[in-house]
């Protein structure tokens, strides 16, 4: 097939119905105006002079229609596909449940994408199905909490000579009410693997603030987070952190999650993620059989465990005490692009979203994602390019 024929076929395929109609009608109107003018000019000069205004207007109208057809053609050719694939099993049969087997390629993905997936201050470490275990002191619930904090923290080399009780007393008074009596854990080394067990030391958020302000260093912590998505895989839920409530990164988009509570979570990061999601969204979830991302955010000195594609029921935006639950429809291409381009993010939240897109948008309890792989790939590449344009991808 000649090259000009292929180019013409591609051009016609890209044109919308409106574009084709505007081109054809505009060409006809223009031709009518010009041909009538030429006819009168040649055969009837007086008529050409008397109706000289009509023909230029007719011709100009035709040219404007041709320009409109060109614009509609360009708009149609730049539009991205947005039709999702139907959920596995159809709408009348129950979806077959099976663990999403990302483990077979998780290691290769991290090996090739680790730099690409390191966004801003957040570095991708590992991807799989396991969760680290935090080893807390035995009988942690038996004694007074302050005594537990002191006995535990005195085992850390960097805490030698630090009076935790005095720091707690000073900073406990100055903190807002919601941050008082807020149990956390500290670890002495960052998490490097999903399968490791690390010693964790109970402490209070007031002690963490005091160490940061008075001694100039912030202890290493651990969070359990949830990247929530509706069961049909077409809407992702994020938390727009409240301005008045959030201490760090207010009015930023982030996944649901927070620091481990040693007295309630007892070293389980899965329990921590489920509890934090319940507290921040007011809804329930389970993180069983979800891909797990281990990443670290230097600015907050946190090792983060994020459970990707956790299935939830709600698909609407609503307000909570923690902020606004933001429902992002993945089928709306412009909304996703605008979210990456114009919204303020916590780096680790943006990173978790990007990794989930790179995996093909898996949904908990489904054999394969409900979103067409081609569309998921387009979303991933577009989002990654936006991060590159903002200078967020490490090179």
C-alpha positions in Angstrom: 0.0 0.0 0.0 1.4 3.4 -0.9 2.5 5.6 1.9 0.0 8.4 1.1 -2.8 5.9 1.3 -1.7 4.7 4.7 -1.4 8.3 6.0 -4.8 9.1 4.6 -6.4 6.0 6.2 -4.8 6.9 9.6 -6.0 10.5 9.3 -9.6 9.4 8.5 -9.6 6.9 11.4 -8.6 9.7 13.8 -11.3 12.0 12.7 -14.5 12.2 14.7 -18.0 12.2 13.2 -18.2 15.9 13.9 -14.9 16.6 12.3 -15.8 14.7 9.1 -19.2 16.4 8.8 -17.6 19.8 9.3 -14.9 19.1 6.7 -17.4 17.9 4.1 -20.0 20.6 4.6 -17.4 23.4 4.9 -15.7 22.3 1.6 -19.1 22.2 -0.1 -20.1 25.7 1.1 -16.7 27.1 0.1 -16.8 25.5 -3.3 -20.4 26.8 -3.8 -19.4 30.4 -2.9 -16.2 30.4 -5.1 -17.8 28.6 -8.1 -20.8 31.0 -8.1 -18.5 34.0 -7.9 -16.3 32.8 -10.8 -19.4 32.1 -12.9 -20.9 35.6 -12.5 -17.5 37.2 -12.9 -17.0 35.5 -16.3 -20.6 35.5 -17.7 -22.5 38.2 -15.8 -20.2 41.0 -14.4 -23.0 43.2 -13.2 -24.5 40.4 -11.1 -21.0 39.8 -9.7 -20.7 43.4 -8.6 -24.3 43.6 -7.1 -24.0 40.4 -5.0 -20.3 40.7 -4.2 -20.9 40.6 -0.4 -22.7 37.4 -0.3 -20.1 35.2 -1.9 -17.2 36.1 0.4 -19.4 35.5 3.5 -20.4 32.1 2.1 -16.8 31.2 1.4 -15.6 32.5 4.8 -18.3 30.3 6.5 -17.1 27.3 4.6 -13.5 28.0 5.7 -14.6 28.3 9.3 -16.3 25.0 9.2 -13.2 23.4 7.7 -11.2 24.9 10.6 -13.7 23.5 13.1 -13.4 20.1 11.6 -9.6 20.3 11.9 -9.9 21.2 15.7 -12.4 18.4 16.3 -10.0 16.0 14.6 -7.0 17.1 16.7 -9.1 16.8 19.9 -10.3 13.3 19.0 -6.8 12.1 18.1 -5.4 13.2 21.5 -8.1 11.5 23.5 -7.0 8.5 25.6 -9.0 5.3 25.7 -11.3 5.1 28.8 -13.5 2.1 28.5 -12.8 -0.4 31.3 -12.9 -4.1 31.0 -15.8 -5.8 32.8 -15.1 -7.3 36.2 -13.9 -10.9 36.2 -16.8 -13.3 36.2 -19.4 -10.8 34.9 -22.1 -8.9 36.9 -24.2 -11.9 37.7 -21.7 -14.5 38.9 -19.5 -14.1 42.0 -15.9 -13.2 41.4 -13.5 -16.0 41.8 -11.2 -15.3 44.7 -7.5 -16.2 44.6 -4.3 -14.7 45.8 -2.8 -12.3 43.3 0.5 -13.9 42.3 2.8 -10.9 42.2 5.5 -12.7 44.1 6.8 -14.4 41.0 7.8 -11.1 39.4 8.0 -8.8 42.4 11.7 -9.2 42.7 12.3 -8.4 39.1 10.0 -5.4 39.2 11.9 -3.9 42.2 15.2 -4.6 40.5 14.2 -2.8 37.4 11.9 -0.2 38.8 13.4 0.7 42.1 15.0 3.9 40.9 11.9 4.7 38.8 9.7 4.1 41.8 11.7 6.2 44.2 9.6 9.4 44.3 10.9 12.5 46.0 11.9 11.6 49.6 10.4 8.1 49.5 12.5 5.2 48.4 11.2 1.8 47.3 12.8 -1.1 49.1 10.9 -4.3 48.5 7.6 -5.7 47.1 6.0 -9.0 48.0 3.4 -10.6 50.3 5.1 -10.8 53.7 5.0 -8.3 56.4 7.9 -7.6 58.9 7.3 -8.4 62.5 8.0 -5.9 65.3 9.5 -7.6 68.4 8.2 -5.7 71.5 9.1 -6.2 75.1 7.2 -9.1 76.8 4.2 -8.3 78.9 4.0 -4.8 77.4 0.5 -4.2 78.9 1.3 -5.1 82.4 3.0 -2.0 83.9 2.5 1.8 83.7 3.1 3.1 80.2 5.8 5.7 81.2 7.7 3.0 83.0 7.4 0.8 79.9 8.7 3.7 77.8 11.7 4.4 80.0 12.7 0.7 80.5 12.4 0.1 76.7 14.1 3.3 75.4 17.1 2.9 77.8 18.1 -0.1 75.8 18.8 2.1 72.7 22.4 3.3 72.5 21.4 6.7 71.2 19.1 7.2 74.3 21.8 6.8 76.9 21.8 9.8 79.2 18.5 11.1 77.9 15.8 11.7 80.5 12.7 10.6 78.7 10.4 11.5 81.7 11.5 15.1 81.6 11.1 15.4 77.8 7.7 13.8 78.0 6.6 16.2 80.8 7.7 19.3 78.8 6.3 18.3 75.4 3.1 16.7 76.6 1.8 20.0 77.8 2.6 21.8 74.6 1.1 19.3 72.2 -2.5 19.6 70.9 -4.9 17.3 72.7 -5.2 14.8 69.9 -1.4 14.2 70.1 -1.3 13.7 73.8 -0.9 10.1 75.1 -0.2 8.9 71.6 1.8 5.7 71.7 4.3 5.0 69.0 7.3 2.7 68.5 10.9 3.4 67.6 13.3 1.0 65.9 17.1 1.3 65.9 17.7 0.3 62.2 15.5 0.9 59.1 13.6 -2.0 57.7 15.3 -3.6 54.7 13.2 -6.7 54.1 9.6 -7.8 54.2 10.6 -11.0 56.0 12.7 -9.7 58.8 11.9 -9.3 62.5 13.2 -6.1 64.2 13.3 -5.0 67.8 10.8 -2.2 68.5 10.8 0.1 71.5 7.5 1.7 72.8 7.5 5.4 73.2 5.1 8.4 73.2 4.7 11.0 70.4 5.6 13.7 73.0 9.0 12.0 73.4 9.5 11.8 69.7 8.7 15.6 69.4 11.1 16.4 72.2 13.9 14.4 70.8 13.4 16.1 67.4 13.3 19.6 68.8 15.8 19.4 71.7 18.3 16.9 70.4 17.9 17.5 66.6 17.2 14.0 65.5 13.9 12.2 64.9 13.7 8.5 65.9 13.0 5.8 63.2 9.4 4.7 63.2 7.2 2.3 61.4 3.7 2.8 59.8 1.1 0.5 58.5 -0.8 2.0 55.5 -3.6 1.1 53.1 -4.1 1.9 49.4 -7.8 1.4 49.2 -9.7 0.7 46.0 -13.4 -0.2 45.3 -14.2 -3.8 44.5 -14.7 -3.0 40.8 -11.2 -1.6 40.7 -12.3 1.7 39.1 -12.1 4.1 42.1 -9.2 4.6 44.4 -9.7 6.2 47.9 -7.2 8.6 49.3 -7.1 10.8 52.4 -6.8 14.6 52.0 -5.2 15.3 55.3 -7.0 17.9 57.5 -5.3 21.3 57.9 -6.2 21.7 61.6 -5.6 18.1 62.6 -2.6 16.8 60.7 0.8 17.7 62.2 2.8 16.7 59.1 1.8 17.6 55.6 -1.7 19.1 56.2 -3.9 19.4 53.1 -1.8 16.8 51.2 -3.1 13.6 49.6 -1.9 10.4 51.2 -2.9 6.8 51.6 -4.7 5.8 54.9 -2.3 4.8 57.7 -0.2 5.9 60.6 2.3 4.9 63.2 2.2 1.6 65.0 0.5 1.5 68.5 2.5 -0.9 70.6 -0.3 -1.6 73.1 -3.0 -2.4 70.5 -1.2 -3.6 67.4 1.3 -5.7 69.5 3.9 -5.7 66.6 1.4 -6.6 63.8 1.7 -4.1 60.9 -1.4 -5.6 59.3 -3.4 -4.9 62.4 -1.9 -1.4 62.4 -3.0 -0.7 58.8 -6.5 -2.0 59.4 -6.9 0.0 62.6 -5.6 3.2 61.0 -8.0 2.8 58.0 -10.9 2.4 60.5 -9.9 5.5 62.4 -9.3 7.7 59.4 -12.1 6.6 57.1 -14.7 5.3 59.6 -14.9 2.0 57.6 -13.6 -1.5 58.0 -11.1 -3.4 55.8 -8.9 -6.5 55.8 -5.4 -6.4 54.2 -5.1 -10.2 53.8 -3.7 -11.5 50.5 -2.7 -8.0 49.2 0.7 -7.0 47.6 2.9 -5.3 50.2 5.3 -2.4 49.4 8.1 -1.6 51.8 9.4 1.9 51.4 11.1 4.6 53.4 10.5 8.4 53.5 13.6 10.2 54.7 11.8 13.5 55.6 9.7 11.7 58.3 12.3 9.0 59.3 9.7 6.3 58.7 9.8 2.8 57.3 6.4 2.2 55.7 4.4 -0.9 55.0 1.7 -0.2 52.4 -0.9 -2.8 51.5 -1.8 -2.2 47.8 -5.3 -2.7 46.3 -7.2 -3.3 49.5 -10.9 -3.8 48.5 -13.5 -1.6 50.2 -17.1 -0.9 49.5 -17.4 2.9 49.5 -16.9 4.9 46.3 -17.9 8.4 47.3 -16.0 11.3 48.7 -17.0 12.3 52.3 -15.6 14.2 55.2 -14.2 12.7 58.5 -12.4 14.1 61.6 -9.1 13.3 59.9 -9.8 15.1 56.7 -11.6 14.4 53.5 -11.8 10.9 51.9 -11.1 11.6 48.3 -12.6 9.2 45.7 -10.7 9.3 42.5 -12.3 7.7 39.5 -9.6 6.0 37.4 -11.9 5.9 34.4 -11.7 9.7 34.3 -8.4 10.2 32.6 -8.4 14.0 33.1 -9.1 13.6 36.9 -6.1 11.2 37.3 -3.8 13.5 35.4 -4.9 16.5 37.3 -4.4 14.6 40.6 -0.8 13.9 39.8 -0.2 17.3 38.2 -1.8 19.8 40.5 -2.5 18.1 43.9 -0.1 18.3 46.8 1.0 14.8 47.9 2.9 13.0 50.7 5.7 11.4 48.7 5.2 7.9 50.0 1.4 8.1 49.2 2.2 9.2 45.6 4.8 6.4 45.4 2.3 3.7 46.6 -0.3 4.8 44.0 2.4 4.8 41.2 3.6 1.3 42.2 0.0 0.0 42.2 -0.6 1.4 38.7 2.7 -0.2 37.6 1.5 -3.6 38.9 -1.6 -3.3 36.7 -4.1 -2.1 39.3 -4.6 -5.4 41.2 -7.6 -5.7 43.5 -7.8 -7.8 46.6 -9.6 -11.1 46.1 -9.7 -11.0 42.3 -7.8 -13.3 39.9 -7.0 -10.4 37.6 -7.6 -6.6 37.7 -10.9 -5.2 36.5 -9.2 -2.5 34.5 -7.9 -3.3 31.0 -4.1 -3.8 31.1 -3.5 -1.4 28.3 -5.4 1.4 30.1 -3.6 0.7 33.4 -0.3 1.0 31.5 -1.3 4.3 29.9 -2.2 5.6 33.4 1.1 4.4 34.8 3.3 5.9 32.1 1.4 9.2 32.1 1.6 9.5 35.9 5.3 8.6 35.9 6.1 11.2 33.2 4.4 13.8 35.3 6.5 12.8 38.3 9.6 13.1 36.0 8.6 16.5 34.8 8.3 17.6 38.5 11.8 16.3 39.2 10.5 13.7 41.6 11.9 10.6 40.1 15.4 9.7 41.3 18.1 9.3 38.6 
